[in-house]
Amino acid sequence: MRILLIGSEGTLGSELQRQLKQNKQYTVFPYHKKMLDITLNEEIDKVFFKVKPQIVINCAAYTDVEKAEVEPAKAILVNGTATKNLAEASDKVGAIFVYFSTDYIFDGEQNVPYTEKSKPNPLNVYGESKWLGEKYTIESTARYFIIRTSWLFGRGEKKDFVDKIVDLSEIQREIPVITDQIGSPTYTMDLASATLALILTNNFGIYHIVNKGAASRYTFAQDVLSYSKEHAAHISMIDSKVYPHSARRPKYSVLDCQRFLDVFGYELPNWRERLSQYLKEVSTKKEW
Ligand SMILES: NC(=O)c1ccc[n+]([C@@H]2O[C@H](COP(=O)([O-])OP(=O)(O)OC[C@H]3O[C@@H](n4cnc5c(N)ncnc54)[C@H](OP(=O)(O)O)[C@@H]3O)[C@@H](O)[C@H]2O)c1
């Protein structure tokens, strides 16, 4: 199976690349931004012609939620228009197209987990651009998987929330973290293996895939420090209203993964368990 992996050096892309390379079933063609800028349509055509993919997994995205507020056209170009071009190119060559989306397409007004049927209503430009990418995907091909996920952590060059909390704990005694945003932290290793299970099926459509359980940013940060090495820092509570953010975020964006459970008969383990395992592994290898 020939897999074109786009955005192969990002947080999720690098984990997918690692898992795909371990599996002899797949021949993976990883493309990072310097090899393929997805906003250049002629480059997409050249890469598709060269690789002749059967599956296209797009991990390339504009993910800076704050910056998207000041350069919305760029976020829309990368997450929306470029997604359309990739989905159309996939359709033309008969390849399955995989697009990752986000809990930020929801407005957070619910107090029960969002299902695949819940109505999107993004509060910020990033969420808007990712929802546009979903709509373009659905319009452009029938053979798609849209995987909505949230609050990723895992190995990789890019700093995620976990890395940022660990870094701050080395320079600050007190780290203020928001209490009024609730979501599902998700380990890239689990998301990547669920994605690889999904693409072996023809059960196309939208899926919510996150680790089980929910947390506020505050409790997530507390867990990070409690599972990582000795430190003197402590996490203090702060309300998002007093935190200087330009992008609005949903107060509650837990995703309901029932559809994935129905198809595969399993759900991803609890985020807390996985965070603890992940932090043990990285601290043993002295990566921090
Ligand atoms: N991280 C999360 O918490 C989270 C939550 C929900 C959904 N998601 C979704 O999950 C997917 C993967 O996210 P991630 O956290 O792995 O993102 P990430 O670490 O920011 O990786 C995205 C990659 O895309 C690359 N990229 C940006 N613009 C590009 C372009 N024009 N052409 C080609 N590559 C480009 C980036 O390169 P540069 O860094 O060099 O720009 C980066 O390597 C995304 O679709 C994201 O929206 C993520």
The ligand as an SDF file (V2000), in Angstrom:
LIG
                    3D

 48 52  0  0  0  0  0  0  0  0999 V2000
   -1.9990   19.8100   18.0070 N   0  0  0  0  0  0  0  0  0  0  0  0
   -3.2330   19.7050   18.4470 C   0  0  0  0  0  0  0  0  0  0  0  0
   -3.5010   19.8160   19.6610 O   0  0  0  0  0  0  0  0  0  0  0  0
   -4.3670   19.4360   17.4830 C   0  0  0  0  0  0  0  0  0  0  0  0
   -5.6740   19.3940   17.9900 C   0  0  0  0  0  0  0  0  0  0  0  0
   -6.7280   19.1400   17.1040 C   0  0  0  0  0  0  0  0  0  0  0  0
   -6.4750   18.9020   15.7700 C   0  0  0  0  0  0  0  0  0  0  0  0
   -5.1920   18.9660   15.3120 N   0  0  0  0  0  0  0  0  0  0  0  0
   -4.9930   18.7510   13.8660 C   0  0  0  0  0  0  0  0  0  0  0  0
   -4.1450   17.6310   13.7000 O   0  0  0  0  0  0  0  0  0  0  0  0
   -3.3110   17.8130   12.5580 C   0  0  0  0  0  0  0  0  0  0  0  0
   -1.8630   17.6590   12.9520 C   0  0  0  0  0  0  0  0  0  0  0  0
   -1.5650   18.6570   13.9270 O   0  0  0  0  0  0  0  0  0  0  0  0
   -0.1180   18.8010   14.5510 P   0  0  0  0  0  0  0  0  0  0  0  0
   -0.2740   19.1880   15.9750 O   0  0  0  0  0  0  0  0  0  0  0  0
    0.7190   17.6280   14.1950 O   0  0  0  0  0  0  0  0  0  0  0  0
    0.3930   20.0840   13.7780 O   0  0  0  0  0  0  0  0  0  0  0  0
    1.8550   20.6590   13.6940 P   0  0  0  0  0  0  0  0  0  0  0  0
    2.7580   20.0040   14.6780 O   0  0  0  0  0  0  0  0  0  0  0  0
    1.7390   22.1440   13.7020 O   0  0  0  0  0  0  0  0  0  0  0  0
    2.3160   20.1660   12.2430 O   0  0  0  0  0  0  0  0  0  0  0  0
    1.7970   20.7190   11.0810 C   0  0  0  0  0  0  0  0  0  0  0  0
    2.8530   20.6090   10.0210 C   0  0  0  0  0  0  0  0  0  0  0  0
    2.3410   21.1960    8.8200 O   0  0  0  0  0  0  0  0  0  0  0  0
    3.3900   21.9570    8.2460 C   0  0  0  0  0  0  0  0  0  0  0  0
    2.8390   22.9550    7.3390 N   0  0  0  0  0  0  0  0  0  0  0  0
    2.3100   24.1700    7.6230 C   0  0  0  0  0  0  0  0  0  0  0  0
    1.9660   24.8030    6.4890 N   0  0  0  0  0  0  0  0  0  0  0  0
    2.2910   23.9680    5.4630 C   0  0  0  0  0  0  0  0  0  0  0  0
    2.2140   24.0580    4.0640 C   0  0  0  0  0  0  0  0  0  0  0  0
    1.7420   25.1500    3.4560 N   0  0  0  0  0  0  0  0  0  0  0  0
    2.6440   23.0140    3.3150 N   0  0  0  0  0  0  0  0  0  0  0  0
    3.1430   21.9170    3.9090 C   0  0  0  0  0  0  0  0  0  0  0  0
    3.2710   21.7680    5.2220 N   0  0  0  0  0  0  0  0  0  0  0  0
    2.8440   22.7890    6.0030 C   0  0  0  0  0  0  0  0  0  0  0  0
    4.1040   22.5580    9.4300 C   0  0  0  0  0  0  0  0  0  0  0  0
    5.3820   23.0130    9.0620 O   0  0  0  0  0  0  0  0  0  0  0  0
    5.9920   24.3110    9.8160 P   0  0  0  0  0  0  0  0  0  0  0  0
    5.9540   23.9900   11.2840 O   0  0  0  0  0  0  0  0  0  0  0  0
    7.3670   24.3960    9.2490 O   0  0  0  0  0  0  0  0  0  0  0  0
    5.1040   25.4520    9.4690 O   0  0  0  0  0  0  0  0  0  0  0  0
    4.1430   21.3610   10.3740 C   0  0  0  0  0  0  0  0  0  0  0  0
    5.2550   20.5290   10.1190 O   0  0  0  0  0  0  0  0  0  0  0  0
   -3.6760   19.1880   12.0050 C   0  0  0  0  0  0  0  0  0  0  0  0
   -4.6060   19.0400   10.9830 O   0  0  0  0  0  0  0  0  0  0  0  0
   -4.3140   19.9060   13.1750 C   0  0  0  0  0  0  0  0  0  0  0  0
   -5.2110   20.9020   12.7550 O   0  0  0  0  0  0  0  0  0  0  0  0
   -4.1480   19.2170   16.1290 C   0  0  0  0  0  0  0  0  0  0  0  0
  1  2  1  0
  2  3  2  0
  2  4  1  0
  4  5  1  0
  4 48  2  0
  5  6  2  0
  6  7  1  0
  7  8  2  0
  8  9  1  0
  8 48  1  0
  9 10  1  0
  9 46  1  0
 10 11  1  0
 11 12  1  0
 11 44  1  0
 12 13  1  0
 13 14  1  0
 14 15  2  0
 14 16  1  0
 14 17  1  0
 17 18  1  0
 18 19  2  0
 18 20  1  0
 18 21  1  0
 21 22  1  0
 22 23  1  0
 23 24  1  0
 23 42  1  0
 24 25  1  0
 25 26  1  0
 25 36  1  0
 26 27  1  0
 26 35  1  0
 27 28  2  0
 28 29  1  0
 29 30  1  0
 29 35  2  0
 30 31  1  0
 30 32  2  0
 32 33  1  0
 33 34  2  0
 34 35  1  0
 36 37  1  0
 36 42  1  0
 37 38  1  0
 38 39  2  0
 38 40  1  0
 38 41  1  0
 42 43  1  0
 44 45  1  0
 44 46  1  0
 46 47  1  0
M  CHG  2   8   1  16  -1
M  END
$$$$
